């Protein structure tokens, strides 16, 4: 069972020609709750895309986060950590 989730959210920003994927580490075991929590946080950055772009859904699970990864990177239960636009390899490979 996952201890957390890596969620990608496509965010539309003024001046950008296309939505950009922003990554969030979410400390919820429930996948749906993690997705909605990431959406709420993404809305602070910009508008969430309303349709798929470049073969990616506006909100999508990138990977589960194991208990070992969550502990190693100190993600607390219920915490949402915005990770930016770059691929979060440190979070996925542990």
C-alpha positions as CSV (number, residue, x, y, z in Angstrom):
1,X,0.0,0.0,0.0
2,X,1.2,3.5,-0.9
3,X,2.2,5.9,1.9
4,X,1.9,8.8,-0.5
5,X,1.6,9.7,-4.1
6,X,3.5,11.7,-6.7
7,X,0.8,13.7,-8.6
8,X,1.3,15.7,-11.8
9,X,-1.0,18.6,-12.5
10,X,-1.1,20.5,-15.8
11,X,-1.2,24.2,-14.8
12,X,-2.1,27.0,-17.3
13,X,-0.1,30.2,-16.7
14,X,-0.5,33.5,-18.4
15,X,2.1,34.0,-21.1
16,X,2.8,30.3,-21.6
17,X,1.6,28.8,-24.9
18,X,0.7,25.4,-23.3
19,X,0.0,24.1,-19.8
20,X,3.0,23.1,-17.8
21,X,3.1,20.0,-15.6
22,X,3.8,20.7,-11.9
23,X,4.7,17.8,-9.6
24,X,3.4,17.4,-6.0
25,X,4.3,14.9,-3.4
26,X,1.2,14.2,-1.3
27,X,1.2,12.3,2.0
28,X,-2.2,10.6,1.7
29,X,-2.7,6.9,1.4
30,X,-5.9,7.4,-0.5
31,X,-5.2,8.1,-4.2
32,X,-8.3,10.2,-4.9
33,X,-7.7,12.3,-1.8
34,X,-4.1,12.9,-2.9
35,X,-5.2,13.9,-6.4
36,X,-7.8,16.5,-5.1
37,X,-5.2,17.8,-2.6
38,X,-2.7,18.3,-5.4
39,X,-5.4,20.1,-7.5
40,X,-6.2,22.4,-4.6
41,X,-2.5,23.3,-4.2
42,X,-2.0,23.7,-8.0
43,X,-4.9,26.3,-8.1
44,X,-2.7,28.6,-6.0
45,X,-0.2,28.6,-8.9
46,X,-2.6,29.0,-11.8
47,X,-5.6,27.5,-13.5
48,X,-5.7,23.7,-13.9
49,X,-6.0,22.5,-17.5
50,X,-9.5,21.3,-18.4
51,X,-8.5,18.8,-21.2
52,X,-5.5,16.5,-21.9
53,X,-2.4,18.0,-23.4
54,X,0.5,16.2,-25.0
55,X,-1.0,12.8,-24.1
56,X,-1.2,13.6,-20.4
57,X,-4.4,14.0,-18.4
58,X,-4.7,17.3,-16.5
59,X,-4.3,15.5,-13.2
60,X,-2.5,12.2,-13.2
61,X,-0.6,9.9,-10.8
62,X,3.0,9.7,-11.7
63,X,3.8,7.0,-9.1
64,X,3.1,5.6,-5.6
65,X,5.5,6.7,-2.9
66,X,6.7,3.9,-0.7
67,X,6.9,4.2,3.1
68,X,10.7,4.2,2.8
69,X,10.6,7.2,0.4
70,X,8.1,9.1,2.5
71,X,10.3,8.5,5.6
72,X,13.6,9.3,3.9
73,X,12.3,12.6,2.4
74,X,10.3,13.5,5.6
75,X,6.9,13.9,4.0
76,X,4.3,14.1,6.8
77,X,0.9,12.5,6.7
78,X,-1.5,14.9,4.9
79,X,1.4,17.2,3.7
80,X,1.6,18.5,0.2
81,X,5.0,19.4,-1.1
82,X,5.2,21.2,-4.4
83,X,8.2,20.0,-6.3
84,X,8.3,22.2,-9.4
85,X,8.3,21.6,-13.1
86,X,11.4,19.3,-13.3
87,X,11.1,15.5,-13.2
88,X,11.2,14.6,-9.5
89,X,13.7,11.7,-9.9
90,X,14.9,11.9,-6.3
91,X,11.3,11.1,-5.1
92,X,10.6,8.3,-7.5
93,X,13.9,6.3,-7.4
94,X,14.2,5.8,-3.6
